[in-house]
Amino acid sequence: MSSAPTAPSSARNRTVVAALAAIIALGIVVTQTQGPRMAALYVVGVALGLTLYHASFGFTAAFRVLMADGRSAGVRAQMAMLAIAVALFFPALALGQIFGQPVGGFVLPAGVSVAIGSFLFGIGMQLGGGCGSGTLFTVGGGSTRMVLTLVFFIIGSLIGVAHLSYWQALPSLPPISLVDSLGLAPALALNLAIFGLIWLGARAIELRAHGKLDPVFTRSEAPLGSVLLRGPWPLLAGAALLATLNFATLALAGRPWGITAAFALWGAKTLQTLGVDVAQWASWSDDWSRNALASSVLSDVTSVMDFGLILGAFVAAAFAGKFRPTLSVPTGQIVASVIGGLLLGYGARISYGCNIGAFFSGVASGSLHGWLWILCALPGNWIGIALRPAFGMPVERTLRAC
């Protein structure tokens, strides 16, 4: 006779059921109210959450372990992701459509606001514990501390929106698309060459520091079905999936994957419920902003994908048996989450996005501002790493699995 299931197993099963029920319920609502295209984008968001969680794919920790201990697997995986992305994006952007769907990239001005905003964002990444995508997938995975970071990320985003007209008036170059300026083949060749050089440079740093390389792809001995459900997934698989899912976003939404613009919208709608007339703010005076404030949050592509991402990470953590939230957060980390969240939100808004919308999707769009963003975010990360011990937070030497 079989024995009764253990308490931990029963609790995990209940969490799995709750995660799947949440995904299905929201999916039904999105499908019925917004139509099949938005429902498809919601599914893409869920897939992004699953991928980020199971592959432990992030930017914050990858930058930290490279700067702190010369470990390069995370950064090399990012270069692979970008290489796949530009190979998919550039031909579609040059053509201007995918199967009849008009598409356009995130091509935005490169100027003072991007430089300063991304620098502040870089500090916030290391203090807050994640970037835009990292914050969402760790919230979905059950991190109580990251819920606090997300709250102040939203508050910082609102402050950034309130100040946006000032920052946009500062000197900047006009939007520059490398695909339009150089042509498809030269732009693709240039970007691939840059990714290759960064890959080789990161590889050389790790070999010099450790004499060997941490792999970006490892084959698990567990059955494939178990790996797919419970993880972990190889970093390189995560890179390929994220690039492909970003391209799916481009095909469905007509523009690339973004994350943090939704945070400002959520904050603005919250203020509206409290009686604040956000529509009178200069930064919310255009037609798109007014429509977004007046419409359901489920009509906003970025919000729907963000909700899907959180739930995707939730179900991944549930299947892995790792969804175990705790209210015990050290005081130093609470303070770091508040400061980091504010810097993340403010920096993202004045620099046109985060690691996803500004860097990943910006570079995939061939935009010069994407490169300026990462060049200024890296020094911010270095400062943030140096500040972590003051808040009682470790500086890891290896990438951690979720």
N, C-alpha and C positions, 0 to 999 in steps of 0.2 A: 504493500500500500504506500502511495506517495505521501511524503511529509507535507505539512502545510507550508506555504511560502513564508519566508522570513519577513520581519517588519520592514527592513530596508528595501527588500524587493517589492513588497506591496506598496510602499510609499513611492518608489520609482515608477511603478505601473500607473499609479494614480496621477503622477506628474506628467507622464507621457500622454495619458488620456486627456488631461486638462490642456496640454500644449496643442495637441491635434485638434481638440474641440475649438480652441481659440482661433486657430488658423482657419479652420473650415467656416466658423461662424462669421468672421470678418470677411472672408472670401465671398460668402453668399451675399452679404450686405453690399460689398463693393460691386459685385456683378450685377445685382438688381438695381442699384442706384446710379452706377456710373458706366455700365456697359462692359462688353468683352475686352476692349483694348485696355481699360484701366485694370480689369481683373487680371489680364496677362502681366501687366506691370507689377501688380501685387505679388503674383507668383514669382516673378523675377526677384523681387525684394526678399521673399522667403528664401529663395535659392542663395541669394547673397549672404543672408544671415547664417544659413547652414554652412556655406563655404568658409566664411570668415571664422566661425567658431571651430569647425572640425579641422581646418588647416592651421588654426592659431595664426592667421595671417593679419599682421598689423604693421603699422609704420613706426609707432612710438617705441616699442621694445626693440625693433630692428635697428633703429638709429642708435638707441641707447647701448646695446651690446657691441655695436661696431665702434662707437666712440670710446666706450669704457674698457673694452677688452679685445678689440680687433676681430670680433666674430662677424662674418659677412654673409651668412646664409640668407638672412632676411632681406638684405639690400640686393643680393644677387637675384633673389626671387622677384623683387620689385622690378628689376631691369628686364627679366624675362616677361613679366606681365606687361610692361610698357611696350616691349618689342612686338608682342602678339597684338596688342591694342592698336598700335599705329599701322600694322600690316592690314588690320581689318578696317580701321577708321579712314585712313587717308584716301583709298580709292573711292569709298562711298562719299566722303566729303567733297572730293574733286568732281564727282558726278552730280552731287547735290540731291541724290535721292536713293532710296533702297526699295526696290519693287514698287515704285510709284509713290512711296511715302517721302515727302520732302524732308531733308535732314540738314542740320547745321550744328557746328561745334560750339564749344565755349571759347570764343575768341574775344578777349577783353583787353582794356588798356593796361599797359605795364608801366607803373609809375610809383610815386612815393607811397601811396596808400597800400599798394600790394607789398612793397618792401617792408614797411613798418608793421602792417597787419600780420604778415606771415612770420615775422620775427617774434611778435608777441604770441602768436599761435604756437610757435615752436617751444617757447617757455611753458605755455599752458599745457602742451602735450605731456611734458614730463612731470609737471606738478599734478595735473588733473588725472593722469593715468591712462590717457588714450587720446586719439584724434576723433574726428567725426564718426567714422565707421567703428573705430575701436570702442568709443563710448557706447554706441548703440548695441553692438553685439555682446559686450560684457554686461550691459544692463539686462539684455535678454537672457544671458547665461546665469543671472542671479546675483550679480555683484551689487550689494547695497551701497557701497561707497560710490560706485559709478552712477547710481541714481542721483546722488547729491551733485556729482560733477555735471550731470545732464541738466539738472534744475538751474544751476548757475551758468551753464553754457547758454541756456535759453535767455536768462536775464542779461548776460553779456551781449548776446545777439541783439536784444532790444535796444540796449544802450548804443551799440554800434550803428543800428539803423537810425536812431535819433541823431547821430553825429555824421551820418553818411555824406550829406551834402557838403560839409566842410572838407572831408577827405577827398571827395571826387573833384573838388576845385583845385587841388594841388597838382603840380606838374606831372605829366605822364606822356608816354608815347601813345599814339593811336592804336587801336586793336590791330595786331599784325599776325596774319596767318602765314606760316611757312609754306603751306601747301599752295596758297594763292601766290605768294611772293616768289617762290623758287620753282614751283611746278611739282607734280606728284612724285616723279622718280627721284629728283635731287633731294626733296624734303624727306622722303622715306629713307634714302641712303644716309643722309646726314644724321637723322635721329637714330637709326640702327647703329651707326658708327659710334655715336655718343654713348648709347646703352652698352655697347661692347667694351668701350674704354672704361666705363665706370665698373662694369663687371670685372674686368681684368685688374683694375686698381684695387677694388675691394678684396678680390682674391689674393692679390699680392700682400695686402696688409695682413690678412689672416695667416698666410703662409709664413710671413716674417715673424709674426707674434707666436704662432703655435706649431709651425712645421707641418700642419695638415689642415684639411678643410672639413668643416661640418657640411654634410650633404644637404642638398635642396630636394633630393628625391630619395626616399628609402622605401623598400618593399616590405610590407608587413607580412608576418607569418600567419596572422589571423585570417579566417575566411573572408572573402571579398564582401559578402553581405554584412558581416559583423563590422568590418572597417567602414563601409558606407553608412551604416546606422550609428555607430558609436565612435568612429574616428580612432586615432588621428589620421588626417589625410596629409600626404606629402605637401611640402611648401610649393613645389613646382606645379602640382596638380591644382592647388589653390590659385596660383598665379594665372594658369591657363583658363580656369573657370571664371575668375573675376574679369579678365579681359573679354571673354566671350559674353558674359552676362552684361557687361557695360555696352558691348556692341548691340546686344538684344534690346537694351534700353534705348539706344540711339534709333534702332529700327522701329520700335513701338511708339516712343514718345517724340521722335524727331529731334531729340537732343540727348547729350550724354547723361550719365549717372551723376546726381548731386545729392547732398545730404543736408547741409546746414541751413539752407534758405528756409526749410520748413520750421526750424527752431524759432526764427524770428516771427513767423506766421503764428505759431502756437502761442508765443508770448503775447503777440498783439491781440489775438482773439481772447486770451485770458484777461487782458486789460479791458477789452471791450465789455466783457461780462461784469467788470467791476465799475463800469460807467465812464471809462476814459475814452475820449473820442480820438482814437488813433488815426482815423482817416484824415484828420486835419494836419498830421505831421507831414512835412515836406517830402519825406522819403516814401510816404504811402499815398501820394497824390496822383500817381499815374493810373491809367485805366486798369492795368493788370492787377495792381496792388488793391485798388478799390474792389474789384471783382473778387479777389481772393478773400478779402475781409468779409465780404457780404455772402460768400458761398460756403457750403459745407467743406470741412477740412478734407473730406474724402474726394473732393473734386480736384485736389492739388496732387499732382503726380509725385512730387518729392515726399510729401507726407505719407501717401499710401505706400510708397516703397519703403520708407523708414519704418512704418508699422509692420510691414512684412518682414523686414530685416530683423527687428526685435523678436518677432514671433518665430522666425526661422532659427535664430540663435537659441531661443527658449526650447524649441523642440529638439534641437541638437544636444543641448545640455541635458534635457530630460532623458533621451535615449542613451546618452553616455553615463547616466546616473550621477551627474555632477551638478545638478541644480539644487544647491543647498545654501540659500541665502541666510545671512546672519546679520543681526543688528549691531554686532560688536565691531565698531570701527575706531581705531586709535585717534586721539584728539589731533595729533599732528597731521594725520591723513585727512581728517575732516577739514582742517584749515587749508591744506594743500588743494583739496577738491574745490573749495570755495574760490580760492585765488586762481587756481588753474582753470576752472570752469569759466570764470569771468574773462580771463585772457583768451581762452579758446573762442568764446562767443564773439567778443569784440573784434579779435583779430580776424576771424573768419568773415565777418560782415564787411570790414573795410578792405579786405584783400580778395573779395569775390569768391570765397569758399575755403574749403579745408583741404586735407591731403587727397580727398576724392574729387570734389568739384573743381578745385583750383589746380592741383598738381596732376593727379592721374588723368582726369578728363580734360584738363587744359592742355597737357602735353599730347594726349591722344588726339586732340583737336588741332594740333599743330600751332597752338598759340604761344607766342613769346612770353606772355605773362605767366604761363605755367612753369617755365624755367626760372624766371625771376622769383617766383613764389618759393620754390624749393631751395634756391641759393640763399635766400634770406631766412628761411625757416630753420636751416641746419645750425647756424650760430645760435639761434634761440634755443634749439634743443640742447646744445652744449651747455648753455647757461642753466637751463632747467635741470639737466643731469647734475650739475655742480650743486644745485640748491636742494636736491632730494634728501640728502642726509640730514639737513636742518629740520626737516619735517618727519624724521624717523622712518624714511622710506629707503629700501635698499637700492643699490645700483647693480642689477643682475649682470652676470658674466656670460650667461647663455640664454637663448630663447626658451621661454617656458611654454609648455603645452597648456591649453585651457583645462 
